[in-house]
Amino acid sequence: MTEPTVPSEPTVPSEANEPGEPKKSTVTPMRIALWVIVGGIGLFMVITGLVGVLVKAQ
């Protein structure tokens, strides 16, 4: 079996972007809208599930 090799210098992505190069991890309005919609659907499902359990228990 071979020994694992460890690089002498860790590879760290540079924070400084070249001019004209877009940031890679930006939060776009489309992504925020998607999370709001998915969160709303999830909240709706949790609330309706709780209401169903409470109605069934009575």
C-alpha positions as CSV (number, residue, x, y, z in Angstrom):
1,M,0.0,0.0,0.0
2,T,1.3,3.5,-0.8
3,E,1.7,6.2,1.8
4,P,-0.7,9.2,1.4
5,T,1.0,12.3,0.1
6,V,0.4,15.6,1.9
7,P,0.9,18.8,-0.1
8,S,3.6,21.0,1.3
9,E,1.4,24.1,1.0
10,P,-2.3,24.0,1.5
11,T,-4.3,25.2,-1.5
12,V,-6.4,28.2,-0.3
13,P,-8.6,30.0,-2.8
14,S,-7.7,33.6,-3.1
15,E,-10.3,36.1,-1.9
16,A,-9.3,38.8,-4.3
17,N,-11.0,38.5,-7.6
18,E,-9.6,39.8,-10.8
19,P,-11.4,42.9,-12.1
20,G,-14.4,41.9,-14.2
21,E,-14.5,38.5,-12.7
22,P,-17.9,37.9,-10.8
23,K,-17.9,36.6,-7.3
24,K,-18.6,32.9,-7.1
25,S,-20.8,32.8,-4.0
26,T,-23.1,35.7,-4.3
27,V,-26.7,35.5,-3.0
28,T,-28.9,36.5,-5.9
29,P,-32.5,37.7,-5.5
30,M,-33.7,34.6,-7.4
31,R,-32.0,32.4,-4.8
32,I,-33.7,34.4,-2.0
33,A,-37.1,34.1,-3.7
34,L,-36.6,30.3,-4.0
35,W,-35.8,29.9,-0.3
36,V,-38.8,32.0,0.7
37,I,-41.1,29.9,-1.5
38,V,-39.7,26.6,-0.3
39,G,-39.8,27.8,3.3
40,G,-43.4,28.8,2.9
41,I,-44.4,25.5,1.5
42,G,-42.6,23.7,4.4
43,L,-44.2,25.9,7.0
44,F,-47.6,25.3,5.4
45,M,-47.0,21.5,5.6
46,V,-45.9,21.6,9.3
47,I,-48.9,23.8,10.3
48,T,-51.5,21.6,8.5
49,G,-49.9,18.5,10.0
50,L,-50.1,20.0,13.5
51,V,-53.7,21.0,12.9
52,G,-54.5,17.5,11.7
53,V,-53.0,15.9,14.7
54,L,-54.8,18.2,17.1
55,V,-58.2,17.7,15.4
56,K,-57.7,13.9,15.3
57,A,-56.9,13.9,19.1
58,Q,-60.2,15.6,20.1
